[in-house]
Amino acid sequence: MLISFIWRQRLLPTSLFTVDNKKVDVLSPGTLNSDQGPDFIGSELYFDNTLWSGNVEIHVKSSDWLVHCHQLDRNYDNVICHVVWNYDADVYSFLGDKIPTIELSSQIPSHLLSNYEYLMQNQSSIPCANLIGDVPRHIVFNMLETCFFESLGTKMKYVDTMCRKTCSNLDDASYCLISRSFGVKVNNDPFEATALSLPLNILMRYYGSPTTVESLLFGQANLLSDKYSDDYPRLLLSEYSFYAKKHNLTPQMSASWKLLRLHPANFPCVRMAQLAVFLNNDFKGLDSLLSLSSVRDVYSSFMVGINDYWSNHVIFDKTTVPKNRTIGCFSVDIIIINAIVPILYYYGKTHHLSLICDKALDLIENVSAENNKMVRLWKSLGITPLNAVHSQALIWLKREYCDKRRCLQCKIGSKIISSS
């Protein structure tokens, strides 16, 4: 709300008065209250040189106080000021005391309202596209830092969710999250479901036997069929049938695979083969991630040649033009961003290990900035990301602030609104 923003940011005239013409000096606007009760708590105001301490309530019209029945609510007993855009009624506390009211519409500089209306009504996908060039770079990058950690926080919440799914086993959670990252968005859920249906400790028994590892993954992914004629999928099915019975395994059926509009390199079978060779390269869970000291180490762990069958296949039984199907740097970067960094940062935060948090941040700072449509849009406005920290922040800024028109909560938008 614009009124709260003006009050919180103290974008007020030097000479501020109540509707009763009492001079007001704001020593402290108070702290925005996210719980029940007045909008700002712990405010300190001088009314005609007398200091009042208490709470402040914000409304568009002063009569909203009556609409919301605050006069009947003891939580509002300590309101010392009612800040409104339009004054249309006097208001009183539960005890019958008249509450001083400040009407902002007649006292706020016109540029604040016009700047705000411009951003809210602008049809551009980035409301401040024509103005951001005038915002000091330190404010822009300060906002990007905020956005990056908000984005990382969301990813950490998913790590926590995965820990609950795996009974707080970070090895299994790491395995599931990395598996999920192989899904390239559209197939994240079936990759995750496959990993959840196939415990890591079972897979680890067969490291060194690539065919067995592949058969278990493809079988649990529900990607095998007795209708295939090629020797390779028939061998995988035979192996899977044996080990599924041995370990009492049932293929995941909770999520379906999607192929529509996917690049052939991202087809589920190719991705599953890449995951299999990564896991078979002695992946043991969290310890394997902790042992990675650089982005180059990560690349070496993932970029291992897969079964020759996939050089001229992207699905079973159908040949394609021969091509190297080893996972590429771009795909590994996505795994670093969406799985490895959140896991390491989560582990560091929950175990109070600042060095592990620093390790996670160092990794992502050394990953190249993404080059997608959203990032290119920011580049066209002169905001060029230096690394994946910045590109992740720009993606978050666009989705969570620009798209939702949260300009009042954005440091860039706040600067623009308050500028004359």
C-alpha positions as CSV (number, residue, x, y, z in Angstrom):
1,M,0.0,0.0,0.0
2,L,1.3,3.4,-1.0
3,I,0.4,5.0,2.3
4,S,2.3,2.5,4.3
5,F,5.3,2.9,2.0
6,I,5.2,6.7,2.4
7,W,5.0,6.4,6.2
8,R,7.7,3.7,6.4
9,Q,10.1,5.5,4.2
10,R,9.4,8.8,5.9
11,L,8.6,10.5,2.5
12,L,6.8,13.2,4.4
13,P,6.9,17.0,4.2
14,T,9.0,18.9,6.6
15,S,5.9,20.6,8.1
16,L,3.4,17.8,8.8
17,F,0.1,18.5,10.5
18,T,-2.9,16.7,11.8
19,V,-6.4,17.5,10.6
20,D,-6.7,19.5,13.8
21,N,-3.7,21.6,12.8
22,K,-1.3,20.1,15.4
23,K,2.3,20.1,14.1
24,V,3.7,16.5,13.9
25,D,7.4,15.5,13.9
26,V,8.1,11.9,13.3
27,L,11.0,10.7,15.5
28,S,10.4,7.1,14.5
29,P,7.6,5.7,12.2
30,G,7.7,2.4,14.1
31,T,8.1,-1.1,12.9
32,L,5.8,-2.7,10.3
33,N,3.6,-5.2,12.1
34,S,2.9,-8.5,10.4
35,D,0.7,-9.8,13.2
36,Q,-2.8,-8.9,14.4
37,G,-3.2,-5.3,15.5
38,P,-2.1,-1.8,14.3
39,D,0.0,-1.5,11.1
40,F,3.1,0.0,12.9
41,I,4.2,-0.6,16.4
42,G,6.7,1.3,18.6
43,S,6.2,4.6,16.8
44,E,7.4,7.9,18.4
45,L,5.8,11.2,17.3
46,Y,6.0,14.7,18.6
47,F,2.6,16.5,18.6
48,D,3.2,20.2,19.2
49,N,6.5,19.3,20.8
50,T,5.0,16.7,23.2
51,L,6.4,13.2,22.6
52,W,3.9,10.4,22.2
53,S,5.0,6.7,22.0
54,G,2.7,4.0,20.8
55,N,1.3,2.5,17.6
56,V,0.1,3.9,14.2
57,E,-2.8,2.6,12.1
58,I,-2.9,3.2,8.3
59,H,-6.1,3.5,6.2
60,V,-7.2,4.9,2.8
61,K,-10.2,6.7,4.4
62,S,-10.4,7.5,8.1
63,S,-13.9,6.0,8.2
64,D,-12.3,2.6,7.5
65,W,-11.5,2.6,11.2
66,L,-15.2,2.2,11.8
67,V,-15.7,-0.2,9.0
68,H,-13.1,-2.5,10.5
69,C,-14.6,-2.0,14.0
70,H,-11.2,-1.0,15.6
71,Q,-13.1,1.1,18.1
72,L,-14.3,-2.2,19.6
73,D,-10.9,-3.9,19.6
74,R,-8.6,-3.5,22.6
75,N,-5.6,-4.3,20.4
76,Y,-5.9,-0.7,19.1
77,D,-6.0,1.0,22.5
78,N,-2.4,2.3,22.2
79,V,-2.8,3.8,18.7
80,I,-1.4,7.3,18.9
81,C,-2.0,8.4,15.3
82,H,-4.3,7.5,12.4
83,V,-2.6,8.0,9.1
84,V,-5.0,8.2,6.1
85,W,-5.1,9.3,2.5
86,N,-8.5,11.0,2.9
87,Y,-10.1,12.3,6.1
88,D,-13.8,11.8,6.3
89,A,-14.6,11.0,9.9
90,D,-13.1,11.4,13.4
91,V,-12.2,8.2,15.1
92,Y,-12.1,7.1,18.8
93,S,-10.4,4.3,20.7
94,F,-12.2,1.6,22.8
95,L,-11.9,3.9,25.8
96,G,-13.5,6.8,23.9
97,D,-10.3,8.9,23.3
98,K,-10.1,10.8,20.1
99,I,-7.2,9.7,18.0
100,P,-5.1,12.3,16.1
101,T,-5.4,11.9,12.3
102,I,-3.0,12.9,9.6
103,E,-4.4,13.3,6.1
104,L,-1.7,12.7,3.5
105,S,-3.4,13.5,0.3
106,S,-3.1,17.3,0.9
107,Q,0.5,17.2,2.2
108,I,2.4,14.7,0.0
109,P,4.4,15.9,-3.0
110,S,2.6,15.2,-6.2
111,H,5.6,13.5,-7.8
112,L,5.2,10.5,-5.4
113,L,1.7,9.7,-6.5
114,S,2.5,10.3,-10.2
115,N,5.6,8.1,-10.1
116,Y,3.7,5.4,-8.3
117,E,0.8,5.5,-10.8
118,Y,3.3,5.4,-13.7
119,L,4.8,2.1,-12.4
120,M,1.4,0.6,-11.6
121,Q,-0.1,1.5,-15.0
122,N,2.9,0.8,-17.2
123,Q,2.2,-2.2,-19.4
124,S,5.9,-3.1,-19.9
125,S,6.9,-6.4,-18.5
126,I,9.4,-4.5,-16.4
127,P,7.5,-1.4,-15.1
128,C,10.6,0.7,-14.6
129,A,12.2,-0.2,-17.9
130,N,12.5,3.4,-19.1
131,L,13.7,4.7,-15.7
132,I,16.1,2.1,-14.3
133,G,19.0,3.6,-16.2
134,D,18.8,6.6,-13.8
135,V,18.9,4.5,-10.7
136,P,22.4,4.4,-9.0
137,R,24.1,1.1,-9.7
138,H,24.7,0.4,-6.0
139,I,20.9,0.4,-5.4
140,V,20.4,-2.0,-8.3
141,F,23.0,-4.5,-7.1
142,N,21.9,-4.2,-3.5
143,M,18.4,-5.3,-4.8
144,L,20.0,-8.1,-6.7
145,E,21.7,-9.4,-3.6
146,T,18.3,-9.3,-1.8
147,C,16.7,-11.2,-4.7
148,F,19.5,-13.8,-4.8
149,F,19.1,-14.7,-1.2
150,E,15.3,-14.8,-1.4
151,S,15.7,-17.2,-4.4
152,L,18.2,-19.3,-2.5
153,G,15.9,-19.3,0.5
154,T,13.1,-20.8,-1.6
155,K,15.4,-23.5,-2.9
156,M,16.5,-24.3,0.7
157,K,12.9,-24.7,1.7
158,Y,12.7,-27.4,-1.0
159,V,15.8,-29.1,0.4
160,D,14.1,-29.1,3.8
161,T,11.0,-30.6,2.2
162,M,13.1,-33.3,0.6
163,C,14.8,-34.0,4.0
164,R,11.4,-34.7,5.4
165,K,10.5,-37.0,2.6
166,T,13.8,-38.9,3.2
167,C,13.5,-39.0,7.0
168,S,16.2,-36.3,7.5
169,N,18.8,-38.3,5.5
170,L,20.8,-35.7,3.7
171,D,22.5,-38.3,1.6
172,D,19.2,-39.5,0.2
173,A,17.9,-35.9,0.0
174,S,21.1,-34.9,-2.1
175,Y,20.5,-37.9,-4.4
176,C,16.9,-37.0,-4.9
177,L,17.5,-33.3,-5.5
178,I,20.3,-34.0,-8.0
179,S,18.1,-36.5,-9.8
180,R,15.3,-34.0,-9.9
181,S,17.6,-31.4,-11.5
182,F,18.1,-33.8,-14.5
183,G,14.5,-33.3,-15.4
184,V,15.0,-29.9,-17.1
185,K,11.8,-28.5,-15.5
186,V,9.2,-30.4,-17.4
187,N,10.4,-33.8,-16.1
188,N,11.6,-32.8,-12.6
189,D,8.8,-34.6,-10.8
190,P,9.2,-38.0,-12.5
191,F,13.0,-37.9,-11.9
192,E,12.4,-37.1,-8.2
193,A,9.7,-39.8,-8.0
194,T,12.2,-42.3,-9.5
195,A,14.9,-41.4,-7.0
196,L,12.4,-41.6,-4.1
197,S,11.3,-45.1,-5.2
198,L,14.9,-46.4,-5.5
199,P,16.9,-45.9,-2.2
200,L,20.5,-44.7,-2.7
201,N,21.8,-47.6,-0.5
202,I,20.5,-50.1,-3.0
203,L,22.1,-48.3,-5.9
204,M,25.4,-48.1,-4.1
205,R,25.6,-51.9,-3.9
206,Y,26.0,-52.0,-7.7
207,Y,28.5,-49.2,-8.3
208,G,31.0,-50.6,-10.8
209,S,28.3,-52.5,-12.7
210,P,26.9,-49.8,-15.1
211,T,24.3,-52.1,-16.7
212,T,22.8,-52.9,-13.3
213,V,22.7,-49.3,-12.2
214,E,21.1,-48.3,-15.5
215,S,18.5,-51.1,-15.3
216,L,17.5,-50.1,-11.8
217,L,17.0,-46.4,-12.8
218,F,15.3,-47.1,-16.1
219,G,13.1,-49.7,-14.5
220,Q,12.0,-47.6,-11.5
221,A,11.4,-44.7,-13.9
222,N,8.9,-46.9,-15.7
223,L,10.8,-46.4,-19.0
224,L,11.3,-50.1,-19.8
225,S,8.9,-52.4,-21.8
226,D,8.9,-55.9,-23.2
227,K,7.9,-54.5,-26.6
228,Y,11.4,-53.2,-27.3
229,S,13.4,-55.1,-29.9
230,D,16.9,-53.7,-29.5
231,D,19.3,-55.8,-27.4
232,Y,20.1,-53.0,-25.0
233,P,16.6,-52.3,-23.6
234,R,15.9,-56.0,-23.5
235,L,19.1,-56.5,-21.4
236,L,18.1,-53.7,-19.1
237,L,14.6,-55.2,-18.7
238,S,16.0,-58.6,-17.9
239,E,18.4,-57.2,-15.3
240,Y,15.7,-55.0,-13.8
241,S,13.3,-57.9,-13.5
242,F,15.8,-59.8,-11.4
243,Y,16.8,-57.0,-9.1
244,A,13.3,-55.6,-8.7
245,K,12.3,-59.0,-7.3
246,K,15.4,-59.2,-5.2
247,H,14.8,-55.8,-3.6
248,N,11.0,-55.8,-3.7
249,L,10.9,-52.7,-6.0
250,T,7.9,-51.2,-7.8
251,P,8.3,-48.7,-10.6
252,Q,7.2,-45.1,-9.9
253,M,3.8,-44.4,-11.3
254,S,3.0,-41.0,-9.6
255,A,4.4,-38.8,-12.3
256,S,4.3,-39.1,-16.1
257,W,7.1,-38.3,-18.6
258,K,6.7,-35.5,-21.1
259,L,8.4,-35.2,-24.5
260,L,6.4,-32.4,-26.2
261,R,8.6,-29.5,-27.4
262,L,11.7,-31.0,-25.7
263,H,15.1,-30.8,-27.4
264,P,16.2,-34.4,-28.1
265,A,19.2,-33.9,-25.8
266,N,16.8,-33.4,-22.9
267,F,14.7,-36.5,-23.6
268,P,14.1,-38.6,-20.4
269,C,16.1,-41.6,-21.5
270,V,19.2,-39.6,-22.4
271,R,19.0,-37.7,-19.1
272,M,18.5,-41.0,-17.2
273,A,21.5,-42.5,-18.8
274,Q,23.5,-39.4,-17.8
275,L,22.3,-39.6,-14.3
276,A,23.2,-43.3,-14.2
277,V,26.8,-42.7,-15.2
278,F,27.1,-39.9,-12.7
279,L,25.8,-42.0,-9.8
280,N,28.0,-45.0,-10.9
281,N,31.0,-42.7,-10.6
282,D,30.9,-43.5,-6.8
283,F,28.3,-40.9,-5.7
284,K,27.7,-41.4,-2.0
285,G,25.5,-38.4,-1.2
286,L,26.4,-35.3,0.9
287,D,30.1,-36.3,1.4
288,S,30.5,-36.4,-2.4
289,L,29.2,-32.9,-2.7
290,L,31.4,-31.7,0.2
291,S,34.5,-33.0,-1.5
292,L,33.9,-30.8,-4.5
293,S,36.3,-27.8,-4.2
294,S,35.6,-26.0,-7.5
295,V,33.2,-25.8,-10.5
296,R,35.8,-27.7,-12.5
297,D,35.5,-30.6,-9.9
298,V,31.8,-30.5,-10.5
299,Y,32.2,-30.7,-14.3
300,S,34.6,-33.6,-13.9
301,S,32.1,-35.5,-11.8
302,F,29.2,-35.1,-14.2
303,M,30.7,-34.9,-17.7
304,V,31.5,-38.6,-18.1
305,G,30.7,-40.5,-21.3
306,I,27.5,-42.5,-21.3
307,N,26.6,-45.9,-22.8
308,D,27.4,-45.9,-26.6
309,Y,23.8,-46.9,-27.3
310,W,22.8,-43.3,-26.8
311,S,25.2,-41.9,-29.3
312,N,22.5,-42.6,-32.0
313,H,19.4,-42.9,-29.9
314,V,17.3,-40.5,-27.8
315,I,14.6,-43.1,-27.1
316,F,14.7,-46.9,-27.2
317,D,14.4,-48.7,-30.6
318,K,14.6,-45.5,-32.8
319,T,18.0,-44.5,-34.3
320,T,19.0,-40.9,-34.8
321,V,22.0,-39.1,-36.3
322,P,25.1,-40.0,-34.2
323,K,26.0,-37.4,-31.6
324,N,27.9,-37.1,-28.4
325,R,25.3,-37.3,-25.6
326,T,27.6,-36.5,-22.7
327,I,26.0,-33.9,-20.4
328,G,27.2,-30.4,-21.3
329,C,28.4,-27.5,-19.1
330,F,25.1,-25.6,-19.3
331,S,23.2,-28.6,-17.9
332,V,25.8,-29.1,-15.2
333,D,25.4,-25.4,-14.3
334,I,21.7,-25.9,-13.8
335,I,22.4,-28.8,-11.4
336,I,24.9,-26.6,-9.5
337,I,22.4,-23.8,-9.2
338,N,19.3,-25.8,-8.4
339,A,20.7,-28.7,-6.3
340,I,24.3,-28.6,-5.2
341,V,24.5,-25.0,-4.0
342,P,21.1,-25.1,-2.1
343,I,22.1,-28.5,-0.5
344,L,25.5,-27.2,0.7
345,Y,24.1,-23.9,1.9
346,Y,21.3,-25.6,3.7
347,Y,23.7,-28.0,5.4
348,G,26.0,-25.1,6.3
349,K,23.1,-23.0,7.8
350,T,21.5,-25.9,9.7
351,H,24.8,-27.0,11.2
352,H,26.2,-23.5,11.7
353,L,29.1,-24.2,9.4
354,S,29.9,-20.8,7.8
355,L,32.8,-22.3,5.7
356,I,30.3,-24.6,4.0
357,C,28.0,-21.7,3.3
358,D,31.0,-19.8,1.8
359,K,31.8,-22.9,-0.3
360,A,28.3,-22.9,-1.7
361,L,28.4,-19.2,-2.5
362,D,31.9,-19.5,-4.0
363,L,30.6,-22.3,-6.3
364,I,27.7,-20.3,-7.7
365,E,29.8,-17.1,-8.1
366,N,32.0,-19.1,-10.4
367,V,29.2,-20.3,-12.6
368,S,28.5,-18.3,-15.7
369,A,25.4,-16.2,-15.9
370,E,22.4,-17.9,-17.5
371,N,21.5,-16.7,-21.0
372,N,17.7,-17.1,-21.3
373,K,15.0,-14.8,-22.5
374,M,14.5,-13.1,-19.1
375,V,18.2,-12.4,-18.6
376,R,18.5,-11.0,-22.1
377,L,15.6,-8.7,-21.4
378,W,17.6,-7.2,-18.4
379,K,20.7,-7.0,-20.6
380,S,18.7,-4.8,-23.0
381,L,18.1,-2.4,-20.2
382,G,21.8,-2.2,-19.3
383,I,21.7,-4.6,-16.4
384,T,24.4,-7.2,-17.3
385,P,24.8,-10.2,-14.9
386,L,28.4,-11.0,-14.0
387,N,27.7,-14.6,-12.9
388,A,24.9,-17.0,-11.9
389,V,24.3,-15.1,-8.7
390,H,23.2,-12.1,-10.7
391,S,21.2,-14.0,-13.3
392,Q,19.4,-15.9,-10.6
393,A,18.6,-12.6,-8.9
394,L,17.4,-11.0,-12.1
395,I,15.1,-14.0,-12.8
396,W,13.7,-13.7,-9.2
397,L,13.3,-9.9,-9.5
398,K,11.3,-10.3,-12.7
399,R,9.0,-13.1,-11.4
400,E,8.5,-12.0,-7.8
401,Y,8.6,-8.2,-8.1
402,C,8.0,-6.9,-11.7
403,D,5.4,-9.5,-12.7
404,K,3.5,-8.9,-9.4
405,R,4.0,-5.1,-9.5
406,R,5.6,-5.1,-6.1
407,C,7.4,-1.9,-6.8
408,L,6.9,-0.6,-3.3
409,Q,8.8,-3.5,-1.9
410,C,11.6,-3.2,-4.5
411,K,14.6,-1.0,-3.7
412,I,14.8,0.0,-7.3
413,G,11.1,0.9,-7.4
414,S,11.3,2.7,-4.1
415,K,14.1,4.9,-5.4
416,I,12.1,5.7,-8.5
417,I,8.9,6.5,-6.6
418,S,10.6,8.8,-4.1
419,S,12.7,10.6,-6.8
420,S,11.5,14.0,-7.8
